[in-house]
Amino acid sequence: MTVDTPLTCYICGETDDWTTVDLIGCFEDRQVAGERFEEKHGKEPDSYLFVCPECKEENPHHAENCYEKYGRVE
């Protein structure tokens, strides 16, 4: 499944301006992840939540914990 929207990184809170992206790798439980994102960053996510490649590389254990907690579209 693909979507025309930017994606927001759950860890750093940044939103990249992607054109068309696969939802593979996005969180399955978007509502719970979105609520926690808002608590953590003080704002609602701009779009679907995922873990960006930079954060995944810098914090692989944190990224994996996020996916365990919120699920990942495969």
PQR file of N, CA, C, O and H, with PARSE charges and radii, in Angstrom:
ATOM      1  N   MET A   1       0.851  -1.168   0.000 -0.4000 1.5000
ATOM      2  CA  MET A   1       0.000   0.000   0.000 -0.0000 2.0000
ATOM      3  C   MET A   1       0.899   1.235   0.000  0.5500 1.7000
ATOM      4  O   MET A   1       1.899   1.275   0.717 -0.5500 1.4000
ATOM      5  N   THR A   2       0.550   2.230  -0.794 -0.4000 1.5000
ATOM      6  CA  THR A   2       1.322   3.470  -0.821 -0.0000 2.0000
ATOM      7  C   THR A   2       0.409   4.640  -0.493  0.5500 1.7000
ATOM      8  O   THR A   2      -0.815   4.537  -0.575 -0.5500 1.4000
ATOM      9  H   THR A   2      -0.262   2.197  -1.376  0.4000 1.0000
ATOM     10  N   VAL A   3       1.030   5.753  -0.120 -0.4000 1.5000
ATOM     11  CA  VAL A   3       0.278   6.938   0.252 -0.0000 2.0000
ATOM     12  C   VAL A   3       1.073   8.169  -0.197  0.5500 1.7000
ATOM     13  O   VAL A   3       2.301   8.186  -0.114 -0.5500 1.4000
ATOM     14  H   VAL A   3       2.024   5.836  -0.053  0.4000 1.0000
ATOM     15  N   ASP A   4       0.370   9.189  -0.669 -0.4000 1.5000
ATOM     16  CA  ASP A   4       1.015  10.436  -1.066 -0.0000 2.0000
ATOM     17  C   ASP A   4       0.998  11.395   0.102  0.5500 1.7000
ATOM     18  O   ASP A   4       0.064  12.182   0.251 -0.5500 1.4000
ATOM     19  H   ASP A   4      -0.627   9.175  -0.737  0.4000 1.0000
ATOM     20  N   THR A   5       2.019  11.337   0.929 -0.4000 1.5000
ATOM     21  CA  THR A   5       2.096  12.195   2.097 -0.0000 2.0000
ATOM     22  C   THR A   5       3.503  12.158   2.654  0.5500 1.7000
ATOM     23  O   THR A   5       4.216  11.174   2.454 -0.5500 1.4000
ATOM     24  H   THR A   5       2.778  10.697   0.809  0.4000 1.0000
ATOM     25  N   PRO A   6       3.912  13.180   3.332 -0.5600 1.5000
ATOM     26  CA  PRO A   6       5.195  13.065   4.038  0.2800 2.0000
ATOM     27  C   PRO A   6       5.028  12.142   5.236  0.5500 1.7000
ATOM     28  O   PRO A   6       3.910  11.856   5.662 -0.5500 1.4000
ATOM     29  N   LEU A   7       6.140  11.684   5.768 -0.4000 1.5000
ATOM     30  CA  LEU A   7       6.132  10.829   6.949 -0.0000 2.0000
ATOM     31  C   LEU A   7       6.804  11.564   8.101  0.5500 1.7000
ATOM     32  O   LEU A   7       7.735  12.342   7.892 -0.5500 1.4000
ATOM     33  H   LEU A   7       7.049  11.916   5.422  0.4000 1.0000
ATOM     34  N   THR A   8       6.328  11.314   9.322 -0.4000 1.5000
ATOM     35  CA  THR A   8       6.899  11.924  10.522 -0.0000 2.0000
ATOM     36  C   THR A   8       7.636  10.868  11.323  0.5500 1.7000
ATOM     37  O   THR A   8       7.099   9.796  11.602 -0.5500 1.4000
ATOM     38  H   THR A   8       5.572  10.682   9.493  0.4000 1.0000
ATOM     39  N   CYS A   9       8.881  11.184  11.693 -0.4000 1.5000
ATOM     40  CA  CYS A   9       9.671  10.257  12.502 -0.0000 2.0000
ATOM     41  C   CYS A   9       9.214  10.338  13.953  0.5500 1.7000
ATOM     42  O   CYS A   9       9.151  11.423  14.531 -0.5500 1.4000
ATOM     43  H   CYS A   9       9.316  12.055  11.466  0.4000 1.0000
ATOM     44  N   TYR A  10       8.900   9.205  14.528 -0.4000 1.5000
ATOM     45  CA  TYR A  10       8.452   9.138  15.912 -0.0000 2.0000
ATOM     46  C   TYR A  10       9.544   9.578  16.879  0.5500 1.7000
ATOM     47  O   TYR A  10       9.245  10.195  17.901 -0.5500 1.4000
ATOM     48  H   TYR A  10       8.951   8.324  14.058  0.4000 1.0000
ATOM     49  N   ILE A  11      10.786   9.278  16.579 -0.4000 1.5000
ATOM     50  CA  ILE A  11      11.881   9.544  17.508 -0.0000 2.0000
ATOM     51  C   ILE A  11      12.310  11.009  17.476  0.5500 1.7000
ATOM     52  O   ILE A  11      12.355  11.657  18.522 -0.5500 1.4000
ATOM     53  H   ILE A  11      11.029   8.778  15.749  0.4000 1.0000
ATOM     54  N   CYS A  12      12.627  11.544  16.290 -0.4000 1.5000
ATOM     55  CA  CYS A  12      13.138  12.916  16.226 -0.0000 2.0000
ATOM     56  C   CYS A  12      12.041  13.953  15.994  0.5500 1.7000
ATOM     57  O   CYS A  12      12.261  15.144  16.216 -0.5500 1.4000
ATOM     58  H   CYS A  12      12.591  11.018  15.441  0.4000 1.0000
ATOM     59  N   GLY A  13      10.862  13.513  15.549 -0.4000 1.5000
ATOM     60  CA  GLY A  13       9.744  14.428  15.348 -0.0000 2.0000
ATOM     61  C   GLY A  13       9.782  15.189  14.040  0.5500 1.7000
ATOM     62  O   GLY A  13       8.915  16.028  13.792 -0.5500 1.4000
ATOM     63  H   GLY A  13      10.684  12.546  15.369  0.4000 1.0000
ATOM     64  N   GLU A  14      10.770  14.914  13.195 -0.4000 1.5000
ATOM     65  CA  GLU A  14      10.901  15.606  11.913 -0.0000 2.0000
ATOM     66  C   GLU A  14       9.982  14.987  10.869  0.5500 1.7000
ATOM     67  O   GLU A  14       9.724  13.783  10.882 -0.5500 1.4000
ATOM     68  H   GLU A  14      11.474  14.233  13.396  0.4000 1.0000
ATOM     69  N   THR A  15       9.494  15.829   9.969 -0.4000 1.5000
ATOM     70  CA  THR A  15       8.657  15.373   8.863 -0.0000 2.0000
ATOM     71  C   THR A  15       9.397  15.633   7.567  0.5500 1.7000
ATOM     72  O   THR A  15       9.760  16.770   7.268 -0.5500 1.4000
ATOM     73  H   THR A  15       9.704  16.807   9.959  0.4000 1.0000
ATOM     74  N   ASP A  16       9.624  14.564   6.787 -0.4000 1.5000
ATOM     75  CA  ASP A  16      10.265  14.704   5.485 -0.0000 2.0000
ATOM     76  C   ASP A  16       9.216  14.794   4.402  0.5500 1.7000
ATOM     77  O   ASP A  16       8.142  14.203   4.513 -0.5500 1.4000
ATOM     78  H   ASP A  16       9.329  13.640   7.029  0.4000 1.0000
ATOM     79  N   ASP A  17       9.526  15.525   3.366 -0.4000 1.5000
ATOM     80  CA  ASP A  17       8.596  15.741   2.270 -0.0000 2.0000
ATOM     81  C   ASP A  17       8.782  14.669   1.203  0.5500 1.7000
ATOM     82  O   ASP A  17       9.362  14.920   0.147 -0.5500 1.4000
ATOM     83  H   ASP A  17      10.399  16.005   3.276  0.4000 1.0000
ATOM     84  N   TRP A  18       8.288  13.482   1.493 -0.4000 1.5000
ATOM     85  CA  TRP A  18       8.341  12.389   0.527 -0.0000 2.0000
ATOM     86  C   TRP A  18       7.231  12.601  -0.486  0.5500 1.7000
ATOM     87  O   TRP A  18       6.252  13.282  -0.181 -0.5500 1.4000
ATOM     88  H   TRP A  18       7.817  13.278   2.352  0.4000 1.0000
ATOM     89  N   THR A  19       7.351  12.042  -1.675 -0.4000 1.5000
ATOM     90  CA  THR A  19       6.271  12.150  -2.647 -0.0000 2.0000
ATOM     91  C   THR A  19       5.315  10.985  -2.465  0.5500 1.7000
ATOM     92  O   THR A  19       4.232  11.163  -1.906 -0.5500 1.4000
ATOM     93  H   THR A  19       8.146  11.488  -1.923  0.4000 1.0000
ATOM     94  N   THR A  20       5.684   9.817  -2.915 -0.4000 1.5000
ATOM     95  CA  THR A  20       4.858   8.626  -2.705 -0.0000 2.0000
ATOM     96  C   THR A  20       5.698   7.620  -1.937  0.5500 1.7000
ATOM     97  O   THR A  20       6.819   7.301  -2.333 -0.5500 1.4000
ATOM     98  H   THR A  20       6.563   9.672  -3.369  0.4000 1.0000
ATOM     99  N   VAL A  21       5.156   7.131  -0.852 -0.4000 1.5000
ATOM    100  CA  VAL A  21       5.911   6.210  -0.009 -0.0000 2.0000
ATOM    101  C   VAL A  21       5.086   4.977   0.299  0.5500 1.7000
ATOM    102  O   VAL A  21       3.857   5.025   0.326 -0.5500 1.4000
ATOM    103  H   VAL A  21       4.245   7.391  -0.530  0.4000 1.0000
ATOM    104  N   ASP A  22       5.774   3.877   0.529 -0.4000 1.5000
ATOM    105  CA  ASP A  22       5.102   2.675   1.002 -0.0000 2.0000
ATOM    106  C   ASP A  22       4.793   2.855   2.477  0.5500 1.7000
ATOM    107  O   ASP A  22       5.551   3.491   3.210 -0.5500 1.4000
ATOM    108  H   ASP A  22       6.773   3.838   0.507  0.4000 1.0000
ATOM    109  N   LEU A  23       3.680   2.294   2.903 -0.4000 1.5000
ATOM    110  CA  LEU A  23       3.357   2.317   4.324 -0.0000 2.0000
ATOM    111  C   LEU A  23       4.123   1.239   5.076  0.5500 1.7000
ATOM    112  O   LEU A  23       4.044   1.158   6.302 -0.5500 1.4000
ATOM    113  H   LEU A  23       3.064   1.777   2.307  0.4000 1.0000
ATOM    114  N   ILE A  24       4.861   0.417   4.350 -0.4000 1.5000
ATOM    115  CA  ILE A  24       5.686  -0.590   5.001 -0.0000 2.0000
ATOM    116  C   ILE A  24       6.671   0.118   5.913  0.5500 1.7000
ATOM    117  O   ILE A  24       7.390   1.017   5.478 -0.5500 1.4000
ATOM    118  H   ILE A  24       4.926   0.483   3.355  0.4000 1.0000
ATOM    119  N   GLY A  25       6.705  -0.279   7.162 -0.4000 1.5000
ATOM    120  CA  GLY A  25       7.585   0.347   8.135 -0.0000 2.0000
ATOM    121  C   GLY A  25       6.883   1.381   8.997  0.5500 1.7000
ATOM    122  O   GLY A  25       7.427   1.811  10.015 -0.5500 1.4000
ATOM    123  H   GLY A  25       6.120  -1.009   7.516  0.4000 1.0000
ATOM    124  N   CYS A  26       5.665   1.791   8.599 -0.4000 1.5000
ATOM    125  CA  CYS A  26       4.900   2.724   9.427 -0.0000 2.0000
ATOM    126  C   CYS A  26       4.281   1.959  10.595  0.5500 1.7000
ATOM    127  O   CYS A  26       4.128   0.740  10.529 -0.5500 1.4000
ATOM    128  H   CYS A  26       5.223   1.442   7.773  0.4000 1.0000
ATOM    129  N   PHE A  27       3.930   2.663  11.647 -0.4000 1.5000
ATOM    130  CA  PHE A  27       3.337   2.020  12.809 -0.0000 2.0000
ATOM    131  C   PHE A  27       1.920   1.549  12.519  0.5500 1.7000
ATOM    132  O   PHE A  27       1.146   2.252  11.871 -0.5500 1.4000
ATOM    133  H   PHE A  27       4.054   3.654  11.701  0.4000 1.0000
ATOM    134  N   GLU A  28       1.584   0.360  13.000 -0.4000 1.5000
ATOM    135  CA  GLU A  28       0.233  -0.175  12.850 -0.0000 2.0000
ATOM    136  C   GLU A  28      -0.740   0.514  13.799  0.5500 1.7000
ATOM    137  O   GLU A  28      -1.831   0.909  13.387 -0.5500 1.4000
ATOM    138  H   GLU A  28       2.213  -0.212  13.527  0.4000 1.0000
ATOM    139  N   ASP A  29      -0.362   0.659  15.048 -0.4000 1.5000
ATOM    140  CA  ASP A  29      -1.242   1.278  16.050 -0.0000 2.0000
ATOM    141  C   ASP A  29      -1.008   2.789  16.041  0.5500 1.7000
ATOM    142  O   ASP A  29      -0.385   3.344  16.946 -0.5500 1.4000
ATOM    143  H   ASP A  29       0.524   0.338  15.382  0.4000 1.0000
ATOM    144  N   ARG A  30      -1.522   3.437  14.999 -0.4000 1.5000
ATOM    145  CA  ARG A  30      -1.267   4.859  14.791 -0.0000 2.0000
ATOM    146  C   ARG A  30      -1.874   5.729  15.874  0.5500 1.7000
ATOM    147  O   ARG A  30      -1.300   6.762  16.221 -0.5500 1.4000
ATOM    148  H   ARG A  30      -2.028   2.987  14.264  0.4000 1.0000
ATOM    149  N   GLN A  31      -3.010   5.344  16.413 -0.4000 1.5000
ATOM    150  CA  GLN A  31      -3.662   6.178  17.413 -0.0000 2.0000
ATOM    151  C   GLN A  31      -2.832   6.253  18.697  0.5500 1.7000
ATOM    152  O   GLN A  31      -2.565   7.343  19.201 -0.5500 1.4000
ATOM    153  H   GLN A  31      -3.476   4.506  16.131  0.4000 1.0000
ATOM    154  N   VAL A  32      -2.428   5.106  19.220 -0.4000 1.5000
ATOM    155  CA  VAL A  32      -1.643   5.086  20.455 -0.0000 2.0000
ATOM    156  C   VAL A  32      -0.285   5.740  20.226  0.5500 1.7000
ATOM    157  O   VAL A  32       0.175   6.510  21.069 -0.5500 1.4000
ATOM    158  H   VAL A  32      -2.645   4.220  18.810  0.4000 1.0000
ATOM    159  N   ALA A  33       0.360   5.448  19.104 -0.4000 1.5000
ATOM    160  CA  ALA A  33       1.649   6.065  18.799 -0.0000 2.0000
ATOM    161  C   ALA A  33       1.496   7.575  18.657  0.5500 1.7000
ATOM    162  O   ALA A  33       2.358   8.333  19.102 -0.5500 1.4000
ATOM    163  H   ALA A  33      -0.015   4.823  18.419  0.4000 1.0000
ATOM    164  N   GLY A  34       0.402   8.014  18.039 -0.4000 1.5000
ATOM    165  CA  GLY A  34       0.157   9.445  17.869 -0.0000 2.0000
ATOM    166  C   GLY A  34      -0.058  10.153  19.197  0.5500 1.7000
ATOM    167  O   GLY A  34       0.413  11.274  19.387 -0.5500 1.4000
ATOM    168  H   GLY A  34      -0.298   7.398  17.677  0.4000 1.0000
ATOM    169  N   GLU A  35      -0.767   9.504  20.117 -0.4000 1.5000
ATOM    170  CA  GLU A  35      -0.987  10.094  21.444 -0.0000 2.0000
ATOM    171  C   GLU A  35       0.341  10.235  22.187  0.5500 1.7000
ATOM    172  O   GLU A  35       0.601  11.263  22.812 -0.5500 1.4000
ATOM    173  H   GLU A  35      -1.150   8.593  19.962  0.4000 1.0000
ATOM    174  N   ARG A  36       1.175   9.207  22.116 -0.4000 1.5000
ATOM    175  CA  ARG A  36       2.472   9.261  22.790 -0.0000 2.0000
ATOM    176  C   ARG A  36       3.387  10.280  22.114  0.5500 1.7000
ATOM    177  O   ARG A  36       4.147  10.975  22.789 -0.5500 1.4000
ATOM    178  H   ARG A  36       0.965   8.372  21.608  0.4000 1.0000
ATOM    179  N   PHE A  37       3.319  10.372  20.783 -0.4000 1.5000
ATOM    180  CA  PHE A  37       4.106  11.353  20.044 -0.0000 2.0000
ATOM    181  C   PHE A  37       3.757  12.765  20.506  0.5500 1.7000
ATOM    182  O   PHE A  37       4.639  13.600  20.708 -0.5500 1.4000
ATOM    183  H   PHE A  37       2.702   9.808  20.235  0.4000 1.0000
ATOM    184  N   GLU A  38       2.458  13.018  20.671 -0.4000 1.5000
ATOM    185  CA  GLU A  38       2.016  14.339  21.111 -0.0000 2.0000
ATOM    186  C   GLU A  38       2.534  14.653  22.516  0.5500 1.7000
ATOM    187  O   GLU A  38       2.963  15.778  22.774 -0.5500 1.4000
ATOM    188  H   GLU A  38       1.743  12.339  20.507  0.4000 1.0000
ATOM    189  N   GLU A  39       2.501  13.682  23.420 -0.4000 1.5000
ATOM    190  CA  GLU A  39       3.050  13.879  24.770 -0.0000 2.0000
ATOM    191  C   GLU A  39       4.551  14.180  24.704  0.5500 1.7000
ATOM    192  O   GLU A  39       5.053  15.059  25.404 -0.5500 1.4000
ATOM    193  H   GLU A  39       2.153  12.769  23.210  0.4000 1.0000
ATOM    194  N   LYS A  40       5.236  13.448  23.868 -0.4000 1.5000
ATOM    195  CA  LYS A  40       6.689  13.523  23.775 -0.0000 2.0000
ATOM    196  C   LYS A  40       7.165  14.811  23.097  0.5500 1.7000
ATOM    197  O   LYS A  40       8.130  15.431  23.544 -0.5500 1.4000
ATOM    198  H   LYS A  40       4.828  12.734  23.299  0.4000 1.0000
ATOM    199  N   HIS A  41       6.485  15.212  22.014 -0.4000 1.5000
ATOM    200  CA  HIS A  41       6.947  16.343  21.204 -0.0000 2.0000
ATOM    201  C   HIS A  41       6.106  17.608  21.379  0.5500 1.7000
ATOM    202  O   HIS A  41       6.479  18.668  20.877 -0.5500 1.4000
ATOM    203  H   HIS A  41       5.701  14.709  21.650  0.4000 1.0000
ATOM    204  N   GLY A  42       4.979  17.511  22.082 -0.4000 1.5000
ATOM    205  CA  GLY A  42       4.140  18.693  22.309 -0.0000 2.0000
ATOM    206  C   GLY A  42       3.361  19.149  21.098  0.5500 1.7000
ATOM    207  O   GLY A  42       2.906  20.292  21.049 -0.5500 1.4000
ATOM    208  H   GLY A  42       4.676  16.649  22.489  0.4000 1.0000
ATOM    209  N   LYS A  43       3.200  18.280  20.122 -0.4000 1.5000
ATOM    210  CA  LYS A  43       2.427  18.589  18.920 -0.0000 2.0000
ATOM    211  C   LYS A  43       1.910  17.294  18.318  0.5500 1.7000
ATOM    212  O   LYS A  43       2.432  16.216  18.603 -0.5500 1.4000
ATOM    213  H   LYS A  43       3.570  17.352  20.162  0.4000 1.0000
ATOM    214  N   GLU A  44       0.889  17.403  17.491 -0.4000 1.5000
ATOM    215  CA  GLU A  44       0.389  16.225  16.788 -0.0000 2.0000
ATOM    216  C   GLU A  44       1.326  15.903  15.637  0.5500 1.7000
ATOM    217  O   GLU A  44       1.942  16.807  15.072 -0.5500 1.4000
ATOM    218  H   GLU A  44       0.466  18.279  17.259  0.4000 1.0000
ATOM    219  N   PRO A  45       1.446  14.621  15.277 -0.5600 1.5000
ATOM    220  CA  PRO A  45       2.279  14.295  14.119  0.2800 2.0000
ATOM    221  C   PRO A  45       1.652  14.865  12.841  0.5500 1.7000
ATOM    222  O   PRO A  45       0.430  14.949  12.725 -0.5500 1.4000
ATOM    223  N   ASP A  46       2.492  15.249  11.899 -0.4000 1.5000
ATOM    224  CA  ASP A  46       2.006  15.814  10.638 -0.0000 2.0000
ATOM    225  C   ASP A  46       1.445  14.754   9.711  0.5500 1.7000
ATOM    226  O   ASP A  46       0.695  15.068   8.786 -0.5500 1.4000
ATOM    227  H   ASP A  46       3.485  15.181  11.994  0.4000 1.0000
ATOM    228  N   SER A  47       1.798  13.513   9.947 -0.4000 1.5000
ATOM    229  CA  SER A  47       1.398  12.452   9.020 -0.0000 2.0000
ATOM    230  C   SER A  47       1.603  11.095   9.683  0.5500 1.7000
ATOM    231  O   SER A  47       1.673  10.998  10.908 -0.5500 1.4000
ATOM    232  H   SER A  47       2.407  13.258  10.699  0.4000 1.0000
ATOM    233  N   TYR A  48       1.699  10.061   8.875 -0.4000 1.5000
ATOM    234  CA  TYR A  48       1.940   8.710   9.385 -0.0000 2.0000
ATOM    235  C   TYR A  48       3.271   8.678  10.118  0.5500 1.7000
ATOM    236  O   TYR A  48       4.232   9.336   9.716 -0.5500 1.4000
ATOM    237  H   TYR A  48       1.642  10.139   7.880  0.4000 1.0000
ATOM    238  N   LEU A  49       3.317   7.905  11.198 -0.4000 1.5000
ATOM    239  CA  LEU A  49       4.531   7.791  11.997 -0.0000 2.0000
ATOM    240  C   LEU A  49       5.357   6.583  11.586  0.5500 1.7000
ATOM    241  O   LEU A  49       4.823   5.517  11.280 -0.5500 1.4000
ATOM    242  H   LEU A  49       2.536   7.371  11.524  0.4000 1.0000
ATOM    243  N   PHE A  50       6.663   6.773  11.588 -0.4000 1.5000
ATOM    244  CA  PHE A  50       7.619   5.703  11.316 -0.0000 2.0000
ATOM    245  C   PHE A  50       8.915   6.094  12.019  0.5500 1.7000
ATOM    246  O   PHE A  50       8.937   7.090  12.742 -0.5500 1.4000
ATOM    247  H   PHE A  50       7.097   7.639  11.837  0.4000 1.0000
ATOM    248  N   VAL A  51       9.987   5.339  11.828 -0.4000 1.5000
ATOM    249  CA  VAL A  51      11.299   5.710  12.356 -0.0000 2.0000
ATOM    250  C   VAL A  51      12.190   5.976  11.150  0.5500 1.7000
ATOM    251  O   VAL A  51      12.410   5.092  10.323 -0.5500 1.4000
ATOM    252  H   VAL A  51       9.969   4.530  11.241  0.4000 1.0000
ATOM    253  N   CYS A  52      12.701   7.207  11.057 -0.4000 1.5000
ATOM    254  CA  CYS A  52      13.511   7.589   9.898 -0.0000 2.0000
ATOM    255  C   CYS A  52      14.832   6.817   9.886  0.5500 1.7000
ATOM    256  O   CYS A  52      15.274   6.332  10.928 -0.5500 1.4000
ATOM    257  H   CYS A  52      12.522   7.925  11.730  0.4000 1.0000
ATOM    258  N   PRO A  53      15.459   6.701   8.724 -0.5600 1.5000
ATOM    259  CA  PRO A  53      16.711   5.935   8.627  0.2800 2.0000
ATOM    260  C   PRO A  53      17.817   6.470   9.534  0.5500 1.7000
ATOM    261  O   PRO A  53      18.596   5.686  10.076 -0.5500 1.4000
ATOM    262  N   GLU A  54      17.899   7.775   9.708 -0.4000 1.5000
ATOM    263  CA  GLU A  54      18.940   8.340  10.559 -0.0000 2.0000
ATOM    264  C   GLU A  54      18.748   7.914  12.013  0.5500 1.7000
ATOM    265  O   GLU A  54      19.704   7.509  12.674 -0.5500 1.4000
ATOM    266  H   GLU A  54      17.266   8.412   9.268  0.4000 1.0000
ATOM    267  N   CYS A  55      17.520   8.005  12.507 -0.4000 1.5000
ATOM    268  CA  CYS A  55      17.245   7.603  13.896 -0.0000 2.0000
ATOM    269  C   CYS A  55      17.408   6.106  14.076  0.5500 1.7000
ATOM    270  O   CYS A  55      17.877   5.650  15.118 -0.5500 1.4000
ATOM    271  H   CYS A  55      16.744   8.335  11.970  0.4000 1.0000
ATOM    272  N   LYS A  56      17.020   5.334  13.057 -0.4000 1.5000
ATOM    273  CA  LYS A  56      17.171   3.878  13.134 -0.0000 2.0000
ATOM    274  C   LYS A  56      18.650   3.504  13.225  0.5500 1.7000
ATOM    275  O   LYS A  56      19.016   2.575  13.946 -0.5500 1.4000
ATOM    276  H   LYS A  56      16.639   5.705  12.210  0.4000 1.0000
ATOM    277  N   GLU A  57      19.500   4.231  12.492 -0.4000 1.5000
ATOM    278  CA  GLU A  57      20.930   3.956  12.516 -0.0000 2.0000
ATOM    279  C   GLU A  57      21.557   4.395  13.836  0.5500 1.7000
ATOM    280  O   GLU A  57      22.391   3.685  14.397 -0.5500 1.4000
ATOM    281  H   GLU A  57      19.203   4.986  11.907  0.4000 1.0000
ATOM    282  N   GLU A  58      21.151   5.577  14.337 -0.4000 1.5000
ATOM    283  CA  GLU A  58      21.724   6.102  15.567 -0.0000 2.0000
ATOM    284  C   GLU A  58      21.216   5.386  16.822  0.5500 1.7000
ATOM    285  O   GLU A  58      21.952   5.250  17.799 -0.5500 1.4000
ATOM    286  H   GLU A  58      20.474   6.154  13.881  0.4000 1.0000
ATOM    287  N   ASN A  59      19.970   4.931  16.797 -0.4000 1.5000
ATOM    288  CA  ASN A  59      19.341   4.309  17.969 -0.0000 2.0000
ATOM    289  C   ASN A  59      18.602   3.029  17.578  0.5500 1.7000
ATOM    290  O   ASN A  59      17.379   2.974  17.705 -0.5500 1.4000
ATOM    291  H   ASN A  59      19.372   5.042  16.004  0.4000 1.0000
ATOM    292  N   PRO A  60      19.304   2.006  17.110 -0.5600 1.5000
ATOM    293  CA  PRO A  60      18.605   0.807  16.637  0.2800 2.0000
ATOM    294  C   PRO A  60      17.746   0.132  17.703  0.5500 1.7000
ATOM    295  O   PRO A  60      16.686  -0.410  17.391 -0.5500 1.4000
ATOM    296  N   HIS A  61      18.190   0.162  18.951 -0.4000 1.5000
ATOM    297  CA  HIS A  61      17.406  -0.481  20.014 -0.0000 2.0000
ATOM    298  C   HIS A  61      16.132   0.317  20.293  0.5500 1.7000
ATOM    299  O   HIS A  61      15.075  -0.270  20.523 -0.5500 1.4000
ATOM    300  H   HIS A  61      19.051   0.603  19.204  0.4000 1.0000
ATOM    301  N   HIS A  62      16.221   1.633  20.275 -0.4000 1.5000
ATOM    302  CA  HIS A  62      15.042   2.479  20.484 -0.0000 2.0000
ATOM    303  C   HIS A  62      14.051   2.271  19.342  0.5500 1.7000
ATOM    304  O   HIS A  62      12.847   2.168  19.574 -0.5500 1.4000
ATOM    305  H   HIS A  62      17.080   2.110  20.089  0.4000 1.0000
ATOM    306  N   ALA A  63      14.549   2.212  18.121 -0.4000 1.5000
ATOM    307  CA  ALA A  63      13.686   1.983  16.963 -0.0000 2.0000
ATOM    308  C   ALA A  63      12.964   0.646  17.089  0.5500 1.7000
ATOM    309  O   ALA A  63      11.757   0.566  16.857 -0.5500 1.4000
ATOM    310  H   ALA A  63      15.527   2.296  17.932  0.4000 1.0000
ATOM    311  N   GLU A  64      13.691  -0.394  17.451 -0.4000 1.5000
ATOM    312  CA  GLU A  64      13.080  -1.720  17.586 -0.0000 2.0000
ATOM    313  C   GLU A  64      12.044  -1.742  18.699  0.5500 1.7000
ATOM    314  O   GLU A  64      10.999  -2.375  18.556 -0.5500 1.4000
ATOM    315  H   GLU A  64      14.671  -0.329  17.639  0.4000 1.0000
ATOM    316  N   ASN A  65      12.319  -1.057  19.809 -0.4000 1.5000
ATOM    317  CA  ASN A  65      11.337  -0.965  20.892 -0.0000 2.0000
ATOM    318  C   ASN A  65      10.057  -0.284  20.426  0.5500 1.7000
ATOM    319  O   ASN A  65       8.959  -0.695  20.803 -0.5500 1.4000
ATOM    320  H   ASN A  65      13.169  -0.542  19.925  0.4000 1.0000
ATOM    321  N   CYS A  66      10.193   0.752  19.609 -0.4000 1.5000
ATOM    322  CA  CYS A  66       9.018   1.455  19.067 -0.0000 2.0000
ATOM    323  C   CYS A  66       8.175   0.503  18.229  0.5500 1.7000
ATOM    324  O   CYS A  66       6.950   0.470  18.349 -0.5500 1.4000
ATOM    325  H   CYS A  66      11.084   1.086  19.302  0.4000 1.0000
ATOM    326  N   TYR A  67       8.847  -0.274  17.377 -0.4000 1.5000
ATOM    327  CA  TYR A  67       8.110  -1.201  16.521 -0.0000 2.0000
ATOM    328  C   TYR A  67       7.469  -2.327  17.326  0.5500 1.7000
ATOM    329  O   TYR A  67       6.385  -2.795  16.978 -0.5500 1.4000
ATOM    330  H   TYR A  67       9.842  -0.247  17.280  0.4000 1.0000
ATOM    331  N   GLU A  68       8.120  -2.761  18.385 -0.4000 1.5000
ATOM    332  CA  GLU A  68       7.523  -3.789  19.238 -0.0000 2.0000
ATOM    333  C   GLU A  68       6.281  -3.244  19.937  0.5500 1.7000
ATOM    334  O   GLU A  68       5.289  -3.954  20.097 -0.5500 1.4000
ATOM    335  H   GLU A  68       9.000  -2.381  18.668  0.4000 1.0000
ATOM    336  N   LYS A  69       6.341  -2.000  20.345 -0.4000 1.5000
ATOM    337  CA  LYS A  69       5.236  -1.390  21.080 -0.0000 2.0000
ATOM    338  C   LYS A  69       4.049  -1.049  20.187  0.5500 1.7000
ATOM    339  O   LYS A  69       2.903  -1.277  20.572 -0.5500 1.4000
ATOM    340  H   LYS A  69       7.147  -1.423  20.215  0.4000 1.0000
ATOM    341  N   TYR A  70       4.310  -0.502  18.991 -0.4000 1.5000
ATOM    342  CA  TYR A  70       3.228   0.000  18.130 -0.0000 2.0000
ATOM    343  C   TYR A  70       2.985  -0.848  16.884  0.5500 1.7000
ATOM    344  O   TYR A  70       2.039  -0.588  16.140 -0.5500 1.4000
ATOM    345  H   TYR A  70       5.241  -0.316  18.678  0.4000 1.0000
ATOM    346  N   GLY A  71       3.811  -1.843  16.646 -0.4000 1.5000
ATOM    347  CA  GLY A  71       3.643  -2.681  15.465 -0.0000 2.0000
ATOM    348  C   GLY A  71       4.205  -1.991  14.236  0.5500 1.7000
ATOM    349  O   GLY A  71       4.466  -0.788  14.243 -0.5500 1.4000
ATOM    350  H   GLY A  71       4.580  -2.055  17.250  0.4000 1.0000
ATOM    351  N   ARG A  72       4.385  -2.769  13.185 -0.4000 1.5000
ATOM    352  CA  ARG A  72       4.949  -2.241  11.943 -0.0000 2.0000
ATOM    353  C   ARG A  72       4.200  -2.857  10.770  0.5500 1.7000
ATOM    354  O   ARG A  72       3.995  -4.070  10.722 -0.5500 1.4000
ATOM    355  H   ARG A  72       4.173  -3.746  13.179  0.4000 1.0000
ATOM    356  N   VAL A  73       3.796  -2.024   9.837 -0.4000 1.5000
ATOM    357  CA  VAL A  73       3.158  -2.520   8.625 -0.0000 2.0000
ATOM    358  C   VAL A  73       4.228  -3.265   7.825  0.5500 1.7000
ATOM    359  O   VAL A  73       5.291  -2.717   7.534 -0.5500 1.4000
ATOM    360  H   VAL A  73       3.963  -1.039   9.876  0.4000 1.0000
ATOM    361  N   GLU A  74       3.939  -4.501   7.480 -0.4000 1.5000
ATOM    362  CA  GLU A  74       4.895  -5.341   6.745 -0.0000 2.0000
ATOM    363  C   GLU A  74       4.444  -5.566   5.335  0.5500 1.7000
ATOM    364  O   GLU A  74       5.126  -6.250   4.571 -0.5500 1.4000
ATOM    365  H   GLU A  74       3.075  -4.946   7.717  0.4000 1.0000
TER
END
